[in-house]
């Protein structure tokens, strides 16, 4: 496949990021490497979307802190960005609504072909500061500015800009995939949209059996071809890193925290006195 006929992909990871770990960043890198190796995709960007404060998870620190830590964690990346939209809303947003928001925004910004663009999100954009000018990740140097009509005409028969297919894929660990199998935890209509319309890239943790997980859900079985499981080193050292382990290491003064978190994130946590007490 030529570069122009490959599907261009934005990887979107939703979660608490409480705090963001080296494992989260490696999840993006491993997913990108795997998708490139398939020969069918070009990953042009990654989005970290921290959950809203009202999610209600015990020990969840303020989104103000989590956004800063995420920004520190990706500051040296030329393709992963932090998006504050989810945190800026008036209340907690479903994963489905976050995906739909970015799909609709990407369509408006680029004008490119997108999966499921004919069913725009019904989720209102509320609570975002009017003076916020955050640049979308899909407007970075990897995606050229949308050409004018004359410039587009000059592309001839090779490939018009609007014919480049862009796709947002949910990036997650196998633990999130497994949560789809818990009765009543996810809205089934949302699952249909997430897996059926968007698609998922799964980076397994702790050598999880993803085939077994998918067989436990009728929706996951139905859209099995829309779920891409990263098959690389199952013993990857970052596959066992978690935010929970990081918080525990901080609470106990465990020096192994440097294996879990980047130094700028550690410095910010210590300066802000986060996670030092068991209460979070």
Residue frames relative to the residue before (quaternion, step in Angstrom):
aa qw qx qy qz dx dy dz
X 1.0000 0.0000 0.0000 0.0000 0.00 0.00 0.00
X 0.4221 -0.6811 0.5325 0.2728 3.56 -1.08 0.73
X 0.6854 -0.4874 0.3411 0.4198 3.56 -1.28 0.35
X 0.7027 0.4859 -0.2754 0.4408 3.59 0.99 -0.82
X 0.6955 0.4536 -0.2891 0.4763 3.60 1.15 -0.40
X 0.5315 0.5976 -0.4226 0.4263 3.58 1.26 -0.08
X 0.4982 -0.6337 0.4970 0.3213 3.56 -1.19 0.55
X 0.2951 -0.7445 0.5766 0.1619 3.54 -0.83 1.05
X 0.1550 -0.8410 0.5184 0.0011 3.55 -0.72 1.12
X 0.1570 -0.7034 0.6828 0.1200 3.50 -1.27 0.71
X 0.2294 -0.7609 0.5929 0.1300 3.58 -0.81 1.00
X 0.0830 -0.8071 0.5846 0.0059 3.57 -0.73 1.09
X 0.0782 -0.7918 0.6057 0.0124 3.56 -0.75 1.10
X 0.1279 -0.7705 0.6222 0.0532 3.57 -0.78 1.08
X 0.3271 0.7548 -0.5297 0.2066 3.57 -1.10 0.56
X 0.6813 -0.4841 0.3599 0.4147 3.52 -1.32 0.02
X 0.0442 -0.8152 0.5676 0.1061 3.57 0.97 -0.95
X 0.3653 0.7628 -0.4127 0.3383 3.48 0.94 1.13
X 0.3686 -0.5659 -0.6149 0.4072 1.60 0.98 2.35
X 0.6267 -0.4829 0.4241 0.4407 3.56 -1.33 0.00
X 0.2052 -0.8111 0.5433 0.0704 3.57 -0.89 0.97
X 0.6668 -0.4483 0.3959 0.4446 3.52 -1.34 0.05
X 0.5986 0.5807 -0.3523 0.4248 3.56 1.14 -0.63
X 0.6224 0.5364 -0.3394 0.4579 3.57 1.04 -0.74
X 0.6735 0.4863 -0.2961 0.4713 3.58 0.91 -0.91
X 0.6552 0.5042 -0.3117 0.4683 3.57 0.97 -0.82
X 0.5698 0.5825 -0.3791 0.4386 3.59 1.13 -0.58
X 0.6453 0.5030 -0.3097 0.4844 3.58 0.99 -0.84
X 0.6857 0.5009 -0.2930 0.4394 3.58 0.82 -1.01
X 0.6709 0.4975 -0.2999 0.4610 3.57 0.92 -0.90
X 0.6436 0.5182 -0.3213 0.4626 3.57 1.02 -0.81
X 0.6544 0.5103 -0.3176 0.4587 3.58 0.91 -0.88
X 0.6560 0.5137 -0.3162 0.4537 3.59 0.88 -0.93
X 0.6726 0.5052 -0.3025 0.4482 3.57 0.92 -0.91
X 0.6715 0.4959 -0.3057 0.4580 3.59 0.89 -0.91
X 0.6335 0.5204 -0.3353 0.4641 3.59 1.01 -0.72
X 0.6620 0.5248 -0.3067 0.4384 3.58 1.00 -0.82
X 0.5876 0.5715 -0.3842 0.4250 3.60 1.15 -0.41
X 0.3984 -0.7414 0.4527 0.2942 3.56 1.22 -0.48
X 0.6522 0.5340 -0.3050 0.4433 3.59 1.30 -0.02
X 0.7814 0.3175 -0.1387 0.5190 3.58 1.20 -0.44
X 0.1301 -0.7182 0.6717 0.1267 3.51 -1.37 0.43
X 0.2340 -0.7704 0.5786 0.1304 3.58 -0.58 1.13
X 0.1362 -0.8310 0.5381 0.0354 3.57 -0.50 1.20
X 0.8254 -0.0225 0.0123 0.5639 3.59 1.21 -0.16
X 0.1930 -0.7520 0.6167 0.1302 3.50 -1.32 0.38
X 0.1541 -0.7889 0.5910 0.0671 3.57 -1.04 0.80
X 0.1808 -0.7369 0.6443 0.0952 3.55 -0.96 0.99
X 0.0231 -0.8196 0.5714 -0.0349 3.58 -0.60 1.15
X 0.2100 -0.8079 0.5389 0.1130 3.61 -0.09 1.25
X 0.5429 -0.6526 0.4377 0.2963 3.55 -1.08 0.81
X 0.6044 -0.5667 0.4367 0.3505 3.57 -1.28 0.52
X 0.6253 -0.5722 0.3876 0.3623 3.57 -1.15 0.67
X 0.6777 0.5167 -0.2977 0.4303 3.60 1.05 -0.70
X 0.3431 0.7429 -0.5008 0.2822 3.59 1.24 0.20
X 0.3617 -0.8030 0.4183 0.2220 3.55 1.20 -0.54
X 0.4088 0.7125 -0.4815 0.3057 3.59 1.18 0.29
X 0.5124 -0.6623 0.4510 0.3088 3.56 -0.87 0.96
X 0.8207 0.2279 -0.1801 0.4920 3.56 -0.93 0.94
X 0.4396 0.6928 -0.4619 0.3367 3.59 1.27 0.15
X 0.2762 -0.7708 0.5490 0.1680 3.58 -0.59 1.10
X 0.7209 -0.4629 0.3046 0.4162 3.55 -1.26 0.41
X 0.5642 -0.6072 0.4441 0.3403 3.55 -1.09 0.75
X 0.5440 0.6096 -0.4031 0.4122 3.59 1.15 -0.51
X 0.6897 0.4515 -0.2686 0.4983 3.56 0.95 -0.89
X 0.6785 0.5086 -0.3074 0.4317 3.59 0.87 -0.92
X 0.6291 0.5252 -0.3372 0.4633 3.59 1.04 -0.69
X 0.6545 0.5046 -0.3145 0.4669 3.57 0.96 -0.85
X 0.6578 0.5050 -0.3168 0.4603 3.60 0.93 -0.86
X 0.6400 0.5157 -0.3271 0.4664 3.58 1.01 -0.79
X 0.6507 0.5155 -0.3149 0.4601 3.58 0.96 -0.84
X 0.6404 0.5120 -0.3184 0.4758 3.57 1.04 -0.76
X 0.6644 0.5317 -0.3016 0.4300 3.58 1.00 -0.83
X 0.7724 0.3348 -0.1803 0.5088 3.60 1.06 -0.68
X 0.3650 0.7877 -0.4544 0.1996 3.59 1.27 0.03
X 0.7241 0.4044 -0.2508 0.4992 3.60 1.14 -0.48
X 0.5401 0.6126 -0.4075 0.4086 3.58 1.24 0.10
X 0.3019 -0.7610 0.5464 0.1765 3.56 -1.00 0.80
X 0.7668 0.3374 -0.2138 0.5025 3.60 1.21 0.17
X 0.6749 0.4384 -0.3034 0.5102 3.63 1.20 -0.23
X 0.0434 -0.8009 0.5970 -0.0162 3.56 -0.89 0.97
X 0.3878 -0.6841 0.5650 0.2500 3.55 -1.29 0.44
X 0.1241 -0.7932 0.5926 0.0656 3.58 -0.87 0.93
X 0.2954 -0.8074 0.4906 0.1419 3.62 -0.66 1.10
X 0.3601 0.7821 -0.4708 0.1925 3.61 1.24 -0.15
X 0.6701 0.5168 -0.3062 0.4360 3.57 0.83 -1.00
X 0.6780 0.4900 -0.2843 0.4684 3.59 0.98 -0.86
X 0.6770 0.5249 -0.2852 0.4298 3.59 1.10 -0.66
X 0.5377 0.6362 -0.4163 0.3644 3.61 1.19 -0.23
X 0.6422 -0.5508 0.3766 0.3774 3.55 -1.27 0.35
X 0.7999 0.0407 0.0008 0.5988 3.56 1.17 -0.53
X 0.7356 -0.4121 0.3112 0.4385 3.53 -1.35 0.07
X 0.2126 -0.7734 0.5888 0.0997 3.56 -1.05 0.84
X 0.4782 -0.6473 0.5020 0.3168 3.55 -1.07 0.68
X 0.6343 -0.5155 0.4090 0.4058 3.55 -1.26 0.41
X 0.6164 0.5604 -0.3340 0.4409 3.55 1.04 -0.80
X 0.6913 0.4786 -0.2890 0.4577 3.60 0.85 -0.94
X 0.6154 0.5349 -0.3484 0.4623 3.60 1.12 -0.64
X 0.6398 0.5149 -0.3150 0.4758 3.58 0.98 -0.85
X 0.6739 0.5002 -0.2954 0.4565 3.57 0.90 -0.93
X 0.6114 0.5507 -0.3480 0.4493 3.58 1.03 -0.76
X 0.7164 0.4447 -0.2656 0.4674 3.57 0.79 -1.00
X 0.6059 0.5396 -0.3592 0.4613 3.59 1.08 -0.61
X 0.6860 0.4814 -0.2865 0.4643 3.58 0.86 -0.94
X 0.6503 0.5110 -0.3112 0.4682 3.56 1.02 -0.83
X 0.6464 0.5235 -0.3158 0.4565 3.57 0.97 -0.84
X 0.6301 0.5294 -0.3303 0.4622 3.56 1.02 -0.79
X 0.6806 0.4871 -0.2954 0.4607 3.59 0.91 -0.87
X 0.6886 0.4969 -0.2834 0.4456 3.58 0.99 -0.86
X 0.8121 0.3146 -0.1346 0.4727 3.58 0.82 -1.00
X 0.2934 -0.7633 0.5218 0.2431 3.57 1.03 -0.74
X 0.4776 0.6876 -0.4336 0.3334 3.58 1.25 0.19
X 0.6244 -0.5077 0.4285 0.4107 3.53 -1.33 0.22
X 0.0102 -0.7962 0.6043 -0.0276 3.55 -0.93 0.97
X 0.5494 -0.5941 0.4598 0.3659 3.55 -1.16 0.53
X 0.8738 0.0906 -0.0645 0.4734 3.56 -1.11 0.81
X 0.3068 0.7874 -0.4957 0.2003 3.63 1.08 0.58
X 0.6095 0.5777 -0.3592 0.4071 3.58 1.19 -0.25
X 0.6992 0.3685 -0.2697 0.5501 3.58 1.27 0.03
X 0.1236 -0.8451 0.5164 0.0617 3.60 0.40 1.21
X 0.6120 -0.5725 0.4141 0.3552 3.51 -1.21 0.61
X 0.3354 -0.7261 0.5669 0.1973 3.55 -1.13 0.73
X 0.4924 0.6678 -0.4248 0.3621 3.57 1.32 0.01
X 0.3494 -0.7527 0.5109 0.2244 3.63 -0.58 1.07
X 0.3971 -0.6752 0.5613 0.2671 3.54 -1.14 0.63
X 0.1190 0.8121 -0.5528 0.1440 3.55 -0.21 1.30
X 0.8064 0.3661 -0.2195 0.4093 3.50 -1.26 0.44
X 0.5690 0.5924 -0.4068 0.3997 3.62 1.18 -0.12
X 0.5224 -0.6480 0.4449 0.3306 3.60 -0.80 0.93
X 0.4890 -0.7029 0.4380 0.2739 3.56 -0.85 0.98
X 0.7088 0.4486 -0.2680 0.4738 3.58 1.14 -0.52
X 0.4447 0.6922 -0.4576 0.3371 3.56 1.28 0.19
X 0.0710 -0.8194 0.5687 0.0060 3.57 -0.76 1.00
X 0.1229 0.8187 -0.5478 0.1207 3.57 0.94 0.88
X 0.3451 -0.7489 0.5276 0.2042 3.58 -0.79 0.98
X 0.4529 -0.6896 0.4863 0.2878 3.61 -0.75 0.99
X 0.5697 -0.6125 0.4212 0.3506 3.56 -1.06 0.72
X 0.6804 0.4826 -0.2975 0.4644 3.57 1.12 -0.60
X 0.6166 0.4714 -0.3802 0.5030 3.56 1.20 0.53
X 0.4370 0.7096 -0.4570 0.3110 3.57 1.19 0.44
X 0.7735 -0.3924 0.2386 0.4369 3.55 -1.31 -0.08
X 0.6121 0.5718 -0.3592 0.4117 3.59 1.17 -0.38
X 0.7344 0.3028 -0.2015 0.5731 3.56 1.24 -0.39
X 0.3626 -0.7553 0.4923 0.2361 3.61 -0.46 1.10
X 0.6012 -0.5399 0.4324 0.4001 3.55 -1.21 0.50
X 0.5818 -0.6051 0.4071 0.3600 3.53 -1.03 0.80
X 0.4030 -0.7477 0.4696 0.2409 3.61 -0.65 1.07
X 0.5462 -0.5758 0.4859 0.3660 3.53 -1.28 0.37
X 0.7074 -0.4368 0.3240 0.4516 3.57 -1.29 0.15
X 0.6608 0.5079 -0.3107 0.4570 3.58 0.98 -0.86
X 0.6611 0.5011 -0.3101 0.4644 3.56 0.95 -0.87
X 0.6398 0.5250 -0.3239 0.4584 3.56 1.03 -0.80
X 0.6342 0.5359 -0.3272 0.4513 3.57 1.01 -0.81
X 0.6529 0.5395 -0.3069 0.4342 3.56 1.09 -0.74
X 0.5474 0.6136 -0.4016 0.4031 3.59 1.26 -0.22
X 0.3357 -0.7865 0.4686 0.2218 3.56 1.28 -0.20
X 0.7667 -0.3533 0.2647 0.4660 3.56 -1.03 -0.77
X 0.4426 0.7176 -0.4541 0.2880 3.58 1.26 -0.04
X 0.7130 -0.3618 0.2740 0.5345 3.60 0.61 -1.10
X 0.2736 -0.7448 0.5853 0.1666 3.56 -0.69 1.04
X 0.6337 -0.5665 0.3674 0.3775 3.56 -1.08 0.75
X 0.6877 0.4989 -0.2940 0.4379 3.59 0.91 -0.94
X 0.6450 0.5321 -0.3236 0.4428 3.59 1.24 -0.32
X 0.4987 0.6112 -0.4493 0.4194 3.57 1.27 0.01
X 0.2983 -0.7722 0.5341 0.1719 3.58 -0.68 1.05
X 0.1016 -0.7710 0.6279 0.0304 3.54 -0.85 1.06
X 0.0273 -0.8087 0.5872 -0.0206 3.54 -1.00 0.81
X 0.2534 -0.7333 0.6083 0.1676 3.56 -1.05 0.80
X 0.0780 -0.7870 0.6118 0.0165 3.55 -0.84 1.03
X 0.4091 -0.6882 0.5399 0.2599 3.57 -0.99 0.85
X 0.1907 -0.7746 0.5965 0.0878 3.55 -0.80 1.06
X 0.1475 0.8036 -0.5593 0.1400 3.57 -0.75 1.00
X 0.4983 -0.6028 0.5218 0.3406 3.50 -1.38 0.11
X 0.6712 -0.5068 0.3492 0.4132 3.56 -1.24 0.22
X 0.5547 0.6036 -0.4012 0.4087 3.60 1.21 -0.37
X 0.6484 0.4881 -0.3230 0.4869 3.60 1.02 -0.73
X 0.6164 0.5398 -0.3423 0.4599 3.58 1.01 -0.79
X 0.6623 0.5100 -0.3004 0.4593 3.56 0.96 -0.86
X 0.6146 0.5642 -0.3527 0.4238 3.59 1.10 -0.65
X 0.5495 0.6108 -0.3911 0.4148 3.60 1.21 -0.43
X 0.6769 0.5117 -0.2798 0.4491 3.57 1.19 -0.56
X 0.5567 0.6005 -0.3950 0.4164 3.59 1.27 -0.12
X 0.4409 -0.7285 0.4534 0.2632 3.62 -0.49 1.17
X 0.8441 0.2073 -0.1627 0.4669 3.56 -0.95 0.96
X 0.5473 0.6346 -0.4045 0.3661 3.62 1.21 -0.24
X 0.7810 0.2206 -0.1058 0.5746 3.58 1.00 -0.85
X 0.4748 -0.6183 0.5416 0.3145 3.54 -1.17 0.64
X 0.4669 -0.7198 0.4323 0.2773 3.59 -0.66 1.08
X 0.6167 0.5365 -0.3509 0.4568 3.58 1.06 -0.69
X 0.6331 0.5174 -0.3241 0.4758 3.58 1.05 -0.76
X 0.6360 0.5338 -0.3294 0.4495 3.58 0.96 -0.84
X 0.6234 0.5461 -0.3327 0.4500 3.57 1.02 -0.83
X 0.6778 0.4795 -0.2861 0.4784 3.57 0.97 -0.89
X 0.6674 0.5230 -0.3061 0.4329 3.60 0.84 -1.00
X 0.7745 0.3509 -0.1812 0.4941 3.56 0.76 -1.06
X 0.7308 0.4576 -0.2453 0.4431 3.56 0.93 -0.91
X 0.7662 0.3653 -0.1959 0.4910 3.58 0.85 -0.95
X 0.7650 0.3427 -0.1924 0.5102 3.57 0.97 -0.79
X 0.3088 -0.7394 0.5402 0.2572 3.58 0.50 -1.15
X 0.2572 -0.7771 0.5662 0.0965 3.54 -1.22 0.59
X 0.1610 -0.7166 0.6671 0.1248 3.50 -1.24 0.68
X 0.1335 -0.8190 0.5577 0.0207 3.56 -0.59 1.20
X 0.1316 -0.7481 0.6466 0.0708 3.54 -0.93 1.00
X 0.3450 -0.7863 0.4714 0.2013 3.62 -0.22 1.25
X 0.1962 -0.7536 0.6167 0.1149 3.52 -1.22 0.66
X 0.8525 0.0924 -0.0818 0.5080 3.55 -1.11 0.76
X 0.6121 -0.5988 0.3392 0.3895 3.59 0.98 0.93
X 0.1468 0.8227 -0.5316 0.1378 3.59 1.02 0.82
X 0.4062 -0.6923 0.5473 0.2370 3.56 -1.14 0.75
X 0.1983 -0.8321 0.5081 0.1008 3.58 0.07 1.28
X 0.5944 0.5596 -0.3705 0.4430 3.60 1.08 -0.60
X 0.6482 0.5076 -0.3126 0.4737 3.57 0.97 -0.86
X 0.6365 0.5334 -0.3255 0.4522 3.58 0.98 -0.88
X 0.6962 0.4869 -0.2827 0.4454 3.58 0.80 -0.99
X 0.6397 0.5399 -0.3258 0.4396 3.59 1.07 -0.65
X 0.6378 0.5385 -0.3268 0.4433 3.59 1.24 -0.30
X 0.7311 0.3511 -0.2196 0.5422 3.60 1.26 -0.08
X 0.4469 -0.7025 0.4860 0.2657 3.57 -0.77 1.03
X 0.6539 0.5084 -0.3196 0.4603 3.60 1.04 -0.75
X 0.6496 0.4974 -0.3226 0.4760 3.59 0.98 -0.79
X 0.6327 0.5121 -0.3345 0.4750 3.60 1.04 -0.71
X 0.6395 0.5557 -0.3157 0.4273 3.57 0.98 -0.93
X 0.7981 0.2416 -0.1078 0.5413 3.57 0.95 -0.90
X 0.1497 0.8397 -0.5101 0.1105 3.56 1.12 0.65
X 0.6631 0.5159 -0.3078 0.4465 3.59 1.03 -0.72
X 0.6608 0.4826 -0.2985 0.4912 3.57 1.29 -0.22
X 0.6230 0.4867 -0.3314 0.5149 3.56 1.33 0.22
X 0.1015 -0.8057 0.5832 0.0213 3.56 -0.55 1.18
X 0.1690 -0.7927 0.5825 0.0618 3.54 -0.64 1.15
X 0.3940 -0.7203 0.5233 0.2285 3.56 -0.74 1.09
X 0.0739 -0.8050 0.5886 -0.0053 3.54 -0.60 1.18
X 0.2635 0.7300 -0.5851 0.2352 3.51 -0.01 1.33
X 0.8076 -0.1937 0.1696 0.5306 3.58 -0.93 -0.84
X 0.2948 -0.7842 0.5195 0.1682 3.60 -0.34 1.23
X 0.6932 0.4292 -0.2688 0.5129 3.58 1.24 -0.33
X 0.2092 0.7957 -0.5374 0.1852 3.56 1.18 0.53
X 0.5127 -0.6884 0.4135 0.3038 3.62 -0.74 1.01
X 0.6696 0.5056 -0.3098 0.4473 3.61 1.08 -0.59
X 0.5378 0.6565 -0.4012 0.3448 3.60 1.23 -0.29
X 0.7077 0.4244 -0.2641 0.4993 3.60 1.22 -0.31
X 0.5120 0.6348 -0.4231 0.3949 3.58 1.29 0.03
X 0.0431 0.8009 -0.5948 0.0545 3.57 -0.95 0.88
X 0.6234 -0.5264 0.4174 0.4001 3.55 -1.29 0.33
X 0.6147 0.5619 -0.3427 0.4347 3.58 1.05 -0.77
X 0.6635 0.4858 -0.3010 0.4829 3.57 0.91 -0.92
X 0.6383 0.5368 -0.3277 0.4439 3.58 1.01 -0.77
X 0.6607 0.4997 -0.3115 0.4656 3.59 0.94 -0.87
X 0.6476 0.5163 -0.3172 0.4619 3.57 0.98 -0.84
X 0.6415 0.5234 -0.3210 0.4598 3.58 0.99 -0.84
X 0.6492 0.5119 -0.3117 0.4684 3.57 1.02 -0.78
X 0.6668 0.5168 -0.2975 0.4470 3.57 0.95 -0.89
X 0.7619 0.3622 -0.1913 0.5017 3.57 1.08 -0.74
X 0.4753 -0.6908 0.4336 0.3300 3.57 1.25 0.15
X 0.2881 0.7817 -0.4967 0.2435 3.56 1.17 0.63
X 0.4392 -0.7271 0.4712 0.2375 3.57 -0.71 1.09
X 0.5603 0.6221 -0.3877 0.3856 3.60 1.22 -0.38
X 0.4389 0.6984 -0.4640 0.3228 3.58 1.25 -0.10
X 0.5973 0.5684 -0.3677 0.4301 3.61 1.14 -0.51
X 0.6176 0.5262 -0.3453 0.4717 3.58 1.25 -0.34
X 0.7117 0.4685 -0.2399 0.4652 3.56 1.19 -0.55
X 0.8084 0.2109 -0.0683 0.5453 3.58 0.99 -0.88
X 0.5043 -0.6202 0.4960 0.3392 3.57 -1.15 0.58
X 0.6418 -0.5727 0.3494 0.3716 3.56 -1.12 0.64
X 0.6393 0.5132 -0.3615 0.4440 3.67 0.89 -0.70
X 0.6390 0.5128 -0.3267 0.4713 3.59 1.07 -0.70
X 0.6331 0.5222 -0.3233 0.4712 3.58 0.99 -0.84
X 0.6544 0.5204 -0.3137 0.4500 3.57 0.89 -0.93
X 0.6665 0.4974 -0.3053 0.4638 3.58 0.95 -0.87
X 0.6339 0.5361 -0.3268 0.4516 3.59 0.99 -0.84
X 0.6840 0.4800 -0.2879 0.4678 3.57 0.88 -0.93
X 0.6473 0.5221 -0.3136 0.4583 3.56 0.99 -0.83
X 0.7490 0.3865 -0.1979 0.5005 3.59 1.01 -0.85
X 0.3691 -0.7595 0.4620 0.2712 3.58 1.35 -0.04
X 0.3056 0.7530 -0.5168 0.2692 3.55 0.86 1.01
X 0.8581 0.1766 -0.1392 0.4616 3.55 -1.24 0.64
X 0.4276 0.7198 -0.4660 0.2862 3.61 1.20 0.09
X 0.7282 0.3387 -0.2068 0.5588 3.55 1.10 -0.75
X 0.6267 -0.5715 0.3821 0.3668 3.56 -1.14 0.63
X 0.6026 0.5796 -0.3552 0.4182 3.59 1.17 -0.48
X 0.5529 -0.6190 0.3777 0.4105 3.63 1.31 -0.21
